[in-house]
Amino acid sequence: MSTGRPKIGMIFPGQGSQSLGMGKELYDQERIIQEYFEEASQCLESNFVRLCFASSERELRETENAQTAIFLLSASILALLKEKYNVVPDVVAGHSSGEYAALFAAGGISFPDALYLLKKRALFMDEATKKFPGTMIAVLGVPYDVLSELCAKYDVPSSIEHVLQIVNYNAPGQLVVSGTLREIEALAADVKAFGGKTIALNVAGAFHSRLMQEAEKLFAMYMVKVDFRDLGIPLINNVQAQPIMSGQQIKESLVRQMSSSVLWWPSMQYFKDCDIIIEVGAAGKMAKILKREWPEKDVYAVSTPAELEVVLKRLNLKVEPSELVLEEEPNPTVQAATVELAASNEDDALDKLVI
C-alpha cells in the first residue's frame, strides 16, 4: 500500500568533489552544521572551519583532509535534512570514500567511527602511493570493450610494476583508469590515436587498483576497533553494486573497496524507481551526471541554502528560519575564509569527473 511519501534516494560524493568554501553558507546559518564541524574538529584534533573555509585548495586536496572534510559536510547536511525537516532516505550509495557518509546515513556507523576509519584509510593510501607510484586518468569517447583491450596491452595482472585497470564506471562514456605511470602514458597515446580523450586527474596515486592491496591489508586490521551495525535501509555498495544490510557485509565491503573498482553506474540502476534522488554534500557532480543520463528524473544536489530550498519546495516542506549564530566578536578564521575565497577561482574543468 502506498504511503503517499515519495521514495527518496540519497547519494554521497567522494574525493575530488572538495572545494575551498564548501558548505560555508549553510555553516553560517545552521547550528546543526556548526555542531558537526565542532565535533569533527574535536574527534580528529583538527580545525575543520579553517580547513574548509580558510586553508588552500592544495591543502584541502590532501587525501586525509579531502576525505574527512567531504564526509563531514555530507554528514552534517544529512543531519540538517533529517533533524530539522524529517527528510530521510529509502536507499543510499556513496562514491568511493563517499560510501562512509552513505553508511552513516543508513545507521551502520557512528560519526566519530567514520572519521576514525577515513583517517586511517587515507594514511595507508598515502603510504601506498609513495611505495607504488601511479596515477589516474579519465577516458572519454572510448567504449568499454575497446578500452579494456587497450588496457590489456600493457597490464600484467600478476605484476605491481605494470598496472592498468579500469576502476571507475561513473556513467556511460565516463570511465577512469588507474595504473603505473609508464602504462598510463602509453594508454593515453592509444586513446588519442583511437579518437578519444584523456584527462589527468589531480590525485596522488593509482587508487582502486591492485597497487592499493597492501594498504587494504593494513586497513583491514582496524575494522575490529569499530562497531558496525545492521542497516535500517539498503546501501548499494561500490564493490558489487548490490544492496547490503548486515554489519559483516559492510565491514568486508569497505575493506575490498580500496583495491576494487567503483561500480557507480551499475549501482545507480537501483535508484531508477526513486521519485527523488538527492546528492548530499559538496559540488553536486554526481547529480549532474545523473541528470544528464536521466533528464526525466527529479535529481537534486544540496550544499547551499538555495539548493536546500529547492529540495524542500519539491517535497512540499516549508523552509524554517535560519539559525544564524552571532558572535560577540568576529571569528578571524571564518573572516579570513571570505578573503581566501575571493582570491580563489580555480578552473573547474573536471566538473563531471570524480574519483
SERO-4910 file (N, C-alpha, C, O; in steps of 0.05 Angstrom, whole numbers):
BEGIN
 pado doro    nc1    nc2    nc3   cac1   cac2   cac3    cc1    cc2    cc3    oc1    oc2    oc3
  Met    A     17    -24      0      0      0      0     18     25      0     37     26     15
  Ser    A     11     44    -16     27     69    -18     23     86      6      0     90     15
  Thr    A     45     97     16     43    115     39     39    144     30     33    162     47
  Gly    A     42    149      4     39    177     -5     65    192     -3     67    214    -15
  Arg    A     85    181     11    111    195     13    128    187    -10    130    163    -16
  Pro    A    142    206    -22    159    199    -45    183    182    -36    193    185    -13
  Lys    A    191    163    -53    215    147    -47    239    164    -53    243    174    -75
  Ile    A    256    166    -33    280    184    -34    305    167    -35    310    151    -17
  Gly    A    321    171    -56    348    160    -57    368    182    -50    366    204    -61
  Met    A    388    176    -34    409    195    -28    436    184    -37    442    161    -32
  Ile    A    452    201    -50    478    193    -58    498    213    -46    492    236    -41
  Phe    A    523    203    -42    543    219    -28    569    219    -43    579    198    -51
  Pro    A    580    243    -48    604    245    -64    629    236    -50    630    235    -25
  Gly    A    650    230    -65    676    223    -54    698    243    -61    692    265    -69
  Gln    A    722    234    -57    745    252    -61    746    262    -90    740    247   -109
  Gly    A    752    288    -93    750    301   -119    728    321   -120    727    338   -138
  Ser    A    709    319   -101    687    338   -100    693    362    -82    677    381    -82
  Gln    A    715    362    -68    721    383    -49    728    409    -63    738    410    -86
  Ser    A    721    431    -50    729    458    -59    730    477    -35    714    474    -16
  Leu    A    748    495    -36    750    514    -13    724    530    -10    714    542    -30
  Gly    A    714    531     14    689    545     19    665    528     18    643    538     23
  Met    A    668    502     13    644    485     10    629    484     37    641    480     58
  Gly    A    603    489     35    586    488     59    586    513     75    572    513     96
  Lys    A    600    534     68    603    557     85    576    571     90    570    580    113
  Glu    A    560    574     69    534    587     73    516    573     93    504    585    110
  Leu    A    515    546     91    499    531    110    511    532    138    497    534    157
  Tyr    A    538    531    139    551    534    165    544    560    178    539    560    202
  Asp    A    543    581    164    537    608    175    509    609    185    503    626    203
  Gln    A    491    593    174    462    596    180    451    575    199    431    579    212
  Glu    A    464    551    200    451    529    214    468    519    237    491    511    233
  Arg    A    457    519    260    471    510    284    478    480    282    499    472    292
  Ile    A    461    464    270    467    435    267    493    431    252    509    415    259
  Ile    A    497    447    230    522    444    215    546    452    232    566    439    232
  Gln    A    543    473    247    565    483    264    572    462    285    595    458    291
  Glu    A    552    448    296    557    428    317    573    404    305    590    394    319
  Tyr    A    566    396    281    581    375    268    610    383    263    629    367    266
  Phe    A    614    407    254    642    417    250    657    417    276    681    410    277
  Glu    A    644    425    298    657    425    324    664    397    333    686    392    343
  Glu    A    646    378    329    651    351    337    673    338    321    691    325    332
  Ala    A    673    343    295    695    332    278    722    343    286    742    328    287
  Ser    A    723    369    292    748    381    300    758    369    325    783    366    329
  Gln    A    740    363    344    748    351    369    757    322    365    777    313    377
  Cys    A    743    307    348    749    279    343    777    275    332    792    258    340
  Leu    A    784    292    312    810    289    298    830    310    306    852    311    294
  Glu    A    824    326    325    842    348    334    851    364    311    875    369    307
  Ser    A    832    373    295    837    388    271    816    410    269    793    406    276
  Asn    A    824    434    259    806    456    256    792    454    228    803    464    209
  Phe    A    769    443    227    755    439    202    744    465    191    740    468    167
  Val    A    738    484    208    729    510    199    752    523    182    747    533    160
  Arg    A    776    522    193    798    533    178    804    517    153    808    529    131
  Leu    A    803    491    155    810    474    132    790    478    109    799    481     86
  Cys    A    764    479    115    744    481     94    740    509     83    733    513     60
  Phe    A    745    529    100    738    556     92    762    575     89    760    596     76
  Ala    A    785    568    101    807    588    101    835    576     98    854    587    106
  Ser    A    836    552     86    862    540     81    870    546     52    872    570     45
  Ser    A    875    526     36    881    530      8    871    505     -7    867    484      5
  Glu    A    867    508    -33    858    486    -49    878    463    -47    870    439    -46
  Arg    A    904    470    -46    924    449    -45    922    433    -19    923    409    -19
  Glu    A    919    447      4    917    434     29    892    417     31    893    395     41
  Leu    A    870    427     21    845    413     22    846    388      4    831    368     10
  Arg    A    862    388    -17    864    365    -35    879    342    -23    877    319    -32
  Glu    A    895    346     -2    910    324     11    890    302     19    868    308     29
  Thr    A    898    277     15    879    255     17    864    255     44    840    253     44
  Glu    A    878    257     66    864    256     92    845    280     95    823    276    103
  Asn    A    854    304     87    838    327     90    813    326     72    791    332     82
  Ala    A    816    318     48    794    317     29    773    296     38    749    302     39
  Gln    A    782    272     45    763    251     52    748    257     77    723    252     79
  Thr    A    761    267     98    747    273    123    729    298    120    707    298    131
  Ala    A    738    318    105    722    342    102    697    337     86    676    347     92
  Ile    A    700    322     64    677    315     48    656    299     64    632    304     62
  Phe    A    666    280     79    648    264     97    634    283    117    610    281    120
  Leu    A    649    300    129    638    319    149    615    335    137    593    337    149
  Leu    A    620    347    113    599    363    101    574    346     94    552    355    100
  Ser    A    578    323     83    556    306     76    540    298    101    515    299    102
  Ala    A    554    290    122    541    281    147    526    304    160    504    299    170
  Ser    A    537    328    160    524    350    173    499    359    157    479    366    170
  Ile    A    500    359    131    476    366    115    455    344    118    431    351    119
  Leu    A    464    319    119    445    297    124    430    302    150    406    299    152
  Ala    A    445    309    171    433    314    197    413    337    196    392    337    209
  Leu    A    420    358    181    402    381    177    376    372    164    354    379    174
  Leu    A    378    356    143    354    347    129    337    329    147    313    331    148
  Lys    A    350    312    162    336    292    179    324    305    204    301    301    210
  Glu    A    341    320    219    332    330    245    314    355    243    296    358    260
  Lys    A    318    371    223    302    396    221    278    392    203    257    405    208
  Tyr    A    280    375    183    259    372    163    247    344    160    229    340    145
  Asn    A    258    325    175    249    297    174    251    286    145    233    271    137
  Val    A    271    294    131    276    283    104    297    260    107    320    265    114
  Val    A    288    236    103    305    212    106    305    196     81    285    195     67
  Pro    A    327    182     75    328    166     51    316    138     54    312    128     76
  Asp    A    309    127     31    299     99     30    321     80     19    319     56     23
  Val    A    340     92      5    363     76     -5    386     96     -8    382    119    -14
  Val    A    411     86     -4    434    104     -5    457     90    -20    458     66    -22
  Ala    A    475    107    -29    500     98    -41    520    121    -39    512    144    -39
  Gly    A    546    114    -38    567    134    -37    589    127    -55    597    104    -58
  His    A    600    148    -69    621    143    -89    648    142    -75    657    162    -64
  Ser    A    661    118    -75    687    114    -63    686    122    -33    671    110    -18
  Ser    A    702    142    -24    701    149      4    674    159     12    668    161     36
  Gly    A    657    167     -7    630    176      0    613    153     11    591    158     22
  Glu    A    622    128      8    608    106     19    606    107     50    588     96     62
  Tyr    A    625    121     62    624    124     91    601    142    100    588    137    120
  Ala    A    595    163     84    572    180     90    546    165     85    527    168    100
  Ala    A    546    149     64    522    132     59    517    113     82    494    108     90
  Leu    A    538    101     92    537     82    114    526     96    139    510     85    154
  Phe    A    536    120    144    527    137    166    497    143    163    482    141    182
  Ala    A    489    150    139    461    156    134    443    132    138    420    135    146
  Ala    A    453    108    133    437     83    136    438     72    165    426     52    171
  Gly    A    453     86    182    453     78    210    473     56    217    472     43    238
  Gly    A    493     52    199    512     30    202    537     36    217    551     18    225
  Ile    A    542     62    222    567     70    235    562     97    249    546    113    240
  Ser    A    577    102    270    575    128    284    592    149    270    610    142    254
  Phe    A    586    173    275    601    196    263    630    195    271    647    197    253
  Pro    A    637    192    297    666    191    304    680    167    292    703    169    283
  Asp    A    667    143    291    680    120    279    685    123    250    706    114    240
  Ala    A    667    136    235    671    140    207    695    159    202    712    154    185
  Leu    A    698    180    218    721    197    216    747    182    222    767    186    209
  Tyr    A    746    166    243    769    150    250    778    132    227    802    131    221
  Leu    A    759    118    215    767     99    193    776    115    169    795    106    155
  Leu    A    764    137    163    773    153    139    801    163    143    817    164    124
  Lys    A    808    171    167    835    180    173    855    157    169    876    161    157
  Lys    A    849    134    179    866    110    175    868    103    146    890     97    135
  Arg    A    845    103    132    844     96    104    862    115     88    878    105     71
  Ala    A    860    140     93    877    160     79    907    156     85    923    159     67
  Leu    A    913    150    110    941    145    117    953    123    101    975    125     90
  Phe    A    939    100    100    950     77     86    950     81     55    968     71     42
  Met    A    931     96     45    931    103     17    955    120     10    968    116    -11
  Asp    A    961    140     27    984    157     22   1010    141     22   1027    146      6
  Glu    A   1012    123     42   1036    107     43   1039     89     18   1061     86      8
  Ala    A   1017     79      8   1018     62    -16   1026     79    -41   1041     69    -58
  Thr    A   1017    104    -42   1024    120    -66   1054    126    -66   1066    129    -88
  Lys    A   1066    128    -43   1095    133    -42   1111    108    -49   1132    109    -62
  Lys    A   1101     85    -41   1115     60    -46   1110     50    -74   1128     38    -86
  Phe    A   1086     54    -84   1079     44   -111   1068     68   -128   1044     72   -129
  Pro    A   1086     83   -140   1077    107   -155   1058    100   -178   1061     81   -192
  Gly    A   1037    116   -180   1018    113   -201   1000    137   -203   1004    157   -189
  Thr    A    981    136   -221    962    158   -224    937    149   -237    933    124   -240
  Met    A    918    167   -243    892    160   -254    886    180   -277    893    203   -276
  Ile    A    872    170   -297    862    187   -319    833    180   -325    825    157   -323
  Ala    A    818    200   -332    791    196   -342    793    192   -372    809    205   -386
  Val    A    777    174   -382    777    168   -411    749    173   -421    729    162   -412
  Leu    A    747    191   -441    722    198   -453    722    190   -483    742    192   -496
  Gly    A    699    181   -492    696    175   -520    707    149   -530    711    145   -553
  Val    A    712    131   -511    722    104   -518    703     83   -505    700     83   -481
  Pro    A    691     66   -520    674     45   -509    689     27   -489    713     24   -491
  Tyr    A    674     16   -471    687     -1   -450    702    -24   -462    725    -29   -454
  Asp    A    691    -38   -481    704    -61   -493    731    -53   -506    751    -67   -504
  Val    A    731    -30   -520    755    -21   -533    776    -13   -512    799    -20   -514
  Leu    A    767      1   -491    785      9   -470    797    -15   -456    821    -15   -449
  Ser    A    781    -35   -452    791    -60   -439    813    -72   -455    833    -81   -444
  Glu    A    810    -73   -481    830    -84   -499    856    -67   -498    878    -78   -498
  Leu    A    853    -41   -497    876    -23   -496    891    -27   -470    916    -28   -470
  Cys    A    877    -30   -448    890    -34   -422    904    -61   -421    925    -63   -410
  Ala    A    892    -81   -433    903   -108   -433    930   -109   -447    946   -127   -442
  Lys    A    936    -91   -465    962    -90   -479    985    -85   -460   1007    -94   -464
  Tyr    A    979    -70   -438   1001    -61   -420    998    -73   -392   1018    -73   -377
  Asp    A    975    -82   -384    971    -91   -357    981   -120   -354    975   -137   -371
  Val    A    997   -124   -333   1006   -152   -327    993   -159   -300   1003   -150   -279
  Pro    A    972   -175   -300    956   -180   -276    972   -189   -251    964   -184   -229
  Ser    A    994   -203   -256   1010   -214   -234   1031   -194   -224   1046   -200   -206
  Ser    A   1032   -170   -236   1053   -151   -231   1043   -126   -216   1019   -118   -220
  Ile    A   1060   -114   -201   1054    -87   -190   1071    -66   -203   1070    -43   -196
  Glu    A   1086    -74   -223   1103    -55   -238   1090    -47   -265   1097    -27   -277
  His    A   1071    -63   -274   1057    -58   -299   1027    -60   -294   1015    -82   -298
  Val    A   1015    -38   -286    987    -39   -277    971    -19   -294    979      4   -299
  Leu    A    948    -29   -304    930    -12   -319    902    -24   -317    896    -44   -330
  Gln    A    885    -12   -300    859    -23   -294    837     -2   -297    840     21   -288
  Ile    A    815    -10   -309    791      8   -308    780      5   -280    772    -16   -272
  Val    A    777     28   -266    770     26   -238    744     41   -231    732     36   -210
  Asn    A    736     60   -247    711     75   -242    692     73   -266    700     79   -288
  Tyr    A    668     65   -260    647     64   -280    626     85   -272    605     79   -261
  Asn    A    633    110   -278    616    132   -268    590    135   -283    569    141   -272
  Ala    A    591    131   -310    567    135   -327    575    125   -355    599    121   -360
  Pro    A    555    120   -372    562    113   -399    580    134   -412    573    158   -412
  Gly    A    603    126   -422    621    145   -434    640    158   -415    656    175   -423
  Gln    A    639    152   -389    657    163   -370    670    142   -353    658    132   -334
  Leu    A    694    134   -360    709    114   -347    735    125   -336    746    145   -346
  Val    A    745    113   -314    770    122   -302    789     99   -301    781     77   -293
  Val    A    814    103   -308    835     82   -307    857     90   -287    866    112   -286
  Ser    A    864     70   -271    887     73   -253    910     56   -263    906     35   -276
  Gly    A    935     66   -258    957     49   -266    984     62   -259    986     84   -249
  Thr    A   1005     47   -266   1032     57   -263   1037     78   -284   1024     78   -305
  Leu    A   1056     95   -279   1060    119   -295   1066    114   -324   1053    126   -342
  Arg    A   1084     96   -330   1091     90   -358   1068     78   -373   1063     84   -396
  Glu    A   1053     61   -360   1030     48   -373   1007     68   -378    994     66   -399
  Ile    A   1003     86   -360    983    107   -364    991    124   -388    974    131   -404
  Glu    A   1016    131   -390   1025    147   -412   1021    133   -439   1012    145   -459
  Ala    A   1027    106   -440   1022     91   -464    993     90   -471    985     92   -495
  Leu    A    976     86   -451    947     84   -456    937    111   -467    920    111   -486
  Ala    A    946    133   -456    937    159   -465    943    163   -495    927    174   -509
  Ala    A    966    153   -504    973    156   -532    954    139   -549    946    147   -571
  Asp    A    947    115   -540    929     97   -555    901    108   -556    888    107   -577
  Val    A    892    120   -534    866    132   -534    864    155   -553    844    158   -568
  Lys    A    885    171   -554    886    194   -573    885    183   -602    871    195   -619
  Ala    A    900    162   -607    900    150   -634    873    139   -642    865    140   -665
  Phe    A    858    130   -622    831    119   -627    811    141   -633    790    137   -645
  Gly    A    817    166   -623    799    188   -626    785    196   -600    767    213   -601
  Gly    A    794    184   -578    782    191   -552    798    213   -539    816    224   -550
  Lys    A    791    218   -514    803    239   -499    810    229   -471    795    214   -459
  Thr    A    833    238   -461    840    231   -433    844    257   -417    853    278   -428
  Ile    A    837    256   -392    841    278   -374    856    268   -349    845    250   -335
  Ala    A    879    279   -344    894    271   -320    880    280   -295    872    304   -293
  Leu    A    876    263   -276    863    270   -251    884    279   -230    906    268   -229
  Asn    A    877    299   -215    896    310   -195    896    293   -170    885    301   -149
  Val    A    908    269   -172    909    251   -149    938    242   -145    955    245   -162
  Ala    A    942    231   -121    969    224   -113    977    196   -122   1001    190   -123
  Gly    A    958    179   -129    965    152   -136    944    137   -152    924    149   -159
  Ala    A    948    111   -156    930     95   -171    909     82   -153    911     58   -147
  Phe    A    890     98   -144    870     88   -126    852     67   -139    848     68   -163
  His    A    841     49   -122    823     28   -130    836      7   -149    821     -8   -161
  Ser    A    862      7   -151    876    -13   -166    890    -32   -147    889    -29   -123
  Arg    A    903    -52   -158    917    -71   -141    942    -59   -128    954    -71   -110
  Leu    A    950    -35   -136    971    -21   -122    962    -12    -94    979     -4    -77
  Met    A    937    -15    -88    926     -8    -61    922    -33    -44    911    -31    -22
  Gln    A    930    -57    -54    925    -81    -39    940    -82    -12    929    -92      8
  Glu    A    964    -72    -11    978    -72     14    965    -53     34    962    -59     58
  Ala    A    956    -30     24    941    -11     41    916    -24     52    908    -20     74
  Glu    A    903    -39     34    878    -53     42    883    -73     65    866    -74     83
  Lys    A    904    -88     64    910   -107     85    916    -93    112    906   -102    133
  Leu    A    930    -71    111    935    -55    135    910    -44    146    905    -44    171
  Phe    A    893    -33    129    868    -21    137    849    -41    150    835    -35    169
  Ala    A    850    -66    140    832    -87    150    836    -92    179    817    -99    193
  Met    A    860    -88    189    866    -93    217    851    -74    236    847    -81    260
  Tyr    A    842    -51    226    829    -32    243    799    -35    243    785    -21    258
  Met    A    788    -54    228    760    -59    227    749    -69    254    726    -63    262
  Val    A    766    -83    269    757    -94    295    753    -72    316    740    -77    336
  Lys    A    763    -49    311    761    -27    330    735    -11    327    729      6    343
  Val    A    719    -18    307    694     -3    301    670    -21    303    671    -44    294
  Asp    A    649    -11    314    624    -26    317    606    -20    292    596      2    289
  Phe    A    603    -40    275    585    -37    252    558    -49    259    556    -71    269
  Arg    A    538    -33    253    510    -42    259    496    -50    233    502    -40    211
  Asp    A    477    -68    236    460    -75    213    444    -50    205    438    -33    221
  Leu    A    439    -48    179    427    -23    168    396    -24    169    384    -45    169
  Gly    A    386      0    171    357      4    171    346      6    143    322      1    138
  Ile    A    363     14    124    356     16     96    379      5     79    401      4     89
  Pro    A    373     -3     55    395    -15     39    416      5     30    409     28     23
  Leu    A    441     -3     30    463     12     19    472     -4     -6    477    -28     -4
  Ile    A    474     10    -28    484     -3    -53    514      1    -54    524     24    -57
  Asn    A    529    -20    -51    558    -17    -47    573    -15    -73    563    -22    -94
  Asn    A    597     -3    -71    614      2    -95    625    -24   -107    627    -27   -131
  Val    A    632    -43    -89    648    -66    -98    631    -85   -116    641    -95   -136
  Gln    A    606    -89   -108    589   -108   -123    565    -95   -136    551   -108   -152
  Ala    A    560    -69   -130    536    -56   -139    511    -72   -131    493    -77   -147
  Gln    A    511    -81   -105    490    -96    -94    480    -84    -68    496    -72    -54
  Pro    A    455    -87    -61    446    -78    -35    457    -95    -12    457   -119    -14
  Ile    A    467    -82      8    477    -96     32    464    -84     57    456    -61     57
  Met    A    461   -101     77    446    -93    101    460   -100    127    455    -88    148
  Ser    A    477   -121    127    488   -130    152    515   -117    158    530   -108    140
  Gly    A    521   -116    184    547   -104    193    571   -119    181    591   -106    174
  Gln    A    569   -145    179    591   -161    168    596   -155    139    618   -152    130
  Gln    A    574   -152    124    576   -144     95    589   -117     92    606   -113     74
  Ile    A    582    -99    110    593    -72    109    623    -73    113    639    -61     98
  Lys    A    631    -87    133    660    -89    140    676   -100    116    697    -89    109
  Glu    A    666   -121    105    680   -134     82    681   -115     58    701   -113     44
  Ser    A    659   -101     53    657    -83     30    676    -60     32    689    -52     13
  Leu    A    678    -48     56    695    -25     60    725    -32     56    740    -16     45
  Val    A    732    -55     64    760    -64     60    766    -69     31    785    -59     20
  Arg    A    749    -85     18    753    -92    -10    752    -67    -28    764    -67    -50
  Gln    A    738    -47    -20    734    -23    -37    760    -10    -44    762      2    -65
  Met    A    780    -12    -27    805      3    -31    820     -5    -56    833     12    -69
  Ser    A    818    -31    -63    833    -40    -87    813    -50   -109    822    -63   -128
  Ser    A    788    -45   -105    768    -55   -124    756    -31   -140    758     -8   -132
  Ser    A    743    -38   -162    731    -18   -179    706     -6   -165    693    -19   -149
  Val    A    701     19   -172    677     33   -162    655     29   -184    656     41   -205
  Leu    A    636     11   -178    615      4   -198    592     24   -194    570     16   -187
  Trp    A    597     49   -200    578     70   -194    553     69   -212    531     69   -202
  Trp    A    558     67   -238    535     67   -256    517     42   -252    493     45   -252
  Pro    A    529     18   -249    511     -4   -242    497      0   -215    474     -9   -212
  Ser    A    509     13   -196    496     19   -171    472     37   -174    452     33   -161
  Met    A    474     56   -193    453     75   -197    428     63   -208    406     75   -207
  Gln    A    430     39   -219    406     26   -230    386     19   -208    362     16   -213
  Tyr    A    395     17   -183    377     13   -160    362     38   -153    344     37   -136
  Phe    A    369     60   -164    356     86   -158    335     94   -179    322    115   -177
  Lys    A    332     77   -199    313     84   -221    285     87   -212    270    103   -223
  Asp    A    276     72   -191    249     74   -182    245     95   -160    223     97   -149
  Cys    A    266    110   -154    263    132   -134    248    155   -146    252    162   -170
  Asp    A    231    167   -131    217    191   -140    235    216   -140    233    233   -157
  Ile    A    254    216   -121    272    238   -119    300    227   -112    302    209    -95
  Ile    A    320    237   -124    348    230   -118    362    255   -109    362    275   -124
  Ile    A    375    254    -86    388    278    -75    418    272    -70    424    253    -56
  Glu    A    435    287    -82    464    286    -75    468    304    -51    463    328    -52
  Val    A    478    292    -29    482    306     -4    512    312      0    527    293      5
  Gly    A    520    337     -3    548    343      1    559    361    -21    544    374    -36
  Ala    A    585    362    -23    599    382    -39    595    378    -69    593    355    -79
  Ala    A    594    400    -83    598    401   -113    574    394   -130    568    408   -149
  Gly    A    560    372   -123    537    364   -140    545    350   -166    529    350   -184
  Lys    A    569    340   -167    579    328   -192    563    302   -200    556    298   -223
  Met    A    558    286   -180    543    261   -185    515    267   -194    504    253   -211
  Ala    A    502    288   -182    475    296   -190    475    305   -219    456    299   -234
  Lys    A    496    319   -228    497    329   -255    499    305   -275    487    305   -296
  Ile    A    515    285   -267    518    261   -284    491    248   -287    483    241   -309
  Leu    A    477    244   -264    451    230   -265    431    246   -281    415    234   -297
  Lys    A    431    272   -278    411    289   -292    416    288   -322    398    289   -339
  Arg    A    442    286   -330    448    284   -358    439    257   -369    429    256   -392
  Glu    A    442    236   -354    434    210   -364    404    205   -361    392    191   -378
  Trp    A    392    216   -340    363    213   -335    350    240   -333    341    248   -311
  Pro    A    347    254   -355    336    281   -354    307    282   -344    298    303   -335
  Glu    A    293    260   -345    265    260   -336    262    257   -306    241    261   -295
  Lys    A    284    249   -292    283    244   -263    287    270   -247    299    289   -256
  Asp    A    275    270   -223    279    292   -204    305    287   -189    306    271   -170
  Val    A    326    300   -198    353    297   -186    362    324   -175    361    344   -190
  Tyr    A    371    325   -151    379    350   -138    405    346   -124    414    324   -118
  Ala    A    418    369   -118    442    369   -101    437    389    -78    424    409    -82
  Val    A    448    383    -55    444    401    -32    471    407    -19    483    389     -7
  Ser    A    481    431    -23    505    440     -8    503    470     -1    521    481     12
  Thr    A    481    483     -9    477    511     -4    449    516      6    431    499      1
  Pro    A    443    538     19    415    545     27    396    546      3    373    537      5
  Ala    A    405    556    -20    388    558    -43    381    531    -53    357    526    -60
  Glu    A    400    512    -54    394    485    -63    376    471    -43    358    455    -51
  Leu    A    380    476    -18    363    464      3    334    473     -1    315    457      1
  Glu    A    330    498     -7    303    509    -11    289    496    -34    265    490    -33
  Val    A    304    491    -56    293    478    -79    283    450    -72    261    442    -80
  Val    A    299    435    -58    292    407    -50    267    408    -31    249    392    -35
  Leu    A    267    426    -12    245    427      7    219    435     -8    197    424     -1
  Lys    A    221    452    -27    197    460    -43    187    436    -58    162    432    -59
  Arg    A    205    420    -69    196    396    -84    182    376    -65    164    362    -74
  Leu    A    190    376    -40    179    358    -20    155    370     -6    144    358     13
  Asn    A    147    394    -14    124    408     -2    129    414     27    111    412     44
  Leu    A    154    421     34    162    428     61    168    458     62    178    470     43
  Lys    A    163    469     85    168    498     89    196    502    100    206    487    117
  Val    A    210    521     89    237    528     98    235    541    125    222    561    129
  Glu    A    249    529    145    249    540    172    268    564    173    287    565    158
  Pro    A    263    582    192    282    605    195    310    596    200    315    576    214
  Ser    A    329    611    189    357    604    194    365    608    223    353    625    237
  Glu    A    383    592    232    392    594    260    420    607    260    439    596    269
  Leu    A    421    631    251    446    646    249    457    651    277    443    662    294
  Val    A    481    642    282    494    645    307    512    670    306    533    669    292
  Leu    A    505    690    321    521    715    321    541    714    344    534    707    366
  Glu    A    565    721    338    586    721    358    591    750    367    588    768    351
  Glu    A    599    753    392    605    780    402    628    793    386    627    817    382
  Glu    A    647    777    379    670    787    363    672    770    338    666    746    339
  Pro    A    680    782    315    683    766    291    702    743    294    723    746    307
  Asn    A    695    720    282    713    697    283    734    701    261    728    701    237
  Pro    A    760    705    269    780    711    249    784    689    229    792    694    206
  Thr    A    780    664    237    783    642    218    763    643    196    770    641    172
  Val    A    737    647    203    716    649    183    719    674    167    714    675    143
  Gln    A    727    696    180    731    722    166    753    719    145    750    730    123
  Ala    A    774    704    152    796    700    133    786    684    109    797    687     87
  Ala    A    767    667    113    757    650     91    745    666     69    748    660     46
  Thr    A    732    688     76    720    705     56    741    717     38    737    718     13
  Val    A    763    726     49    785    737     33    797    715     15    802    720     -8
  Glu    A    801    691     27    813    669     12    795    661    -11    806    656    -33
  Leu    A    769    660     -7    751    652    -28    750    672    -50    748    664    -74
  Ala    A    752    697    -44    751    718    -64    775    716    -83    773    723   -106
  Ala    A    797    706    -72    821    703    -88    824    676   -102    842    672   -117
  Ser    A    804    658    -97    806    631   -108    785    627   -130    761    626   -124
  Asn    A    795    625   -155    777    620   -177    788    597   -194    791    600   -218
  Glu    A    794    574   -181    806    552   -195    787    541   -216    763    538   -212
  Asp    A    798    536   -240    782    526   -262    770    499   -255    784    481   -246
  Asp    A    745    496   -260    731    471   -253    727    454   -278    705    445   -284
  Ala    A    749    450   -293    748    436   -319    740    407   -315    729    395   -333
  Leu    A    744    396   -291    737    368   -286    711    366   -271    707    349   -255
  Asp    A    692    384   -278    667    386   -263    651    360   -264    636    353   -246
  Lys    A    655    344   -286    640    319   -289    656    295   -281    647    272   -284
  Leu    A    679    299   -270    696    277   -263    700    274   -233    704    294   -219
  Val    A    697    250   -223    701    245   -194    717    220   -191    717    203   -209
  Ile    A    732    218   -169    746    193   -164    735    179   -140    745    158   -132
***
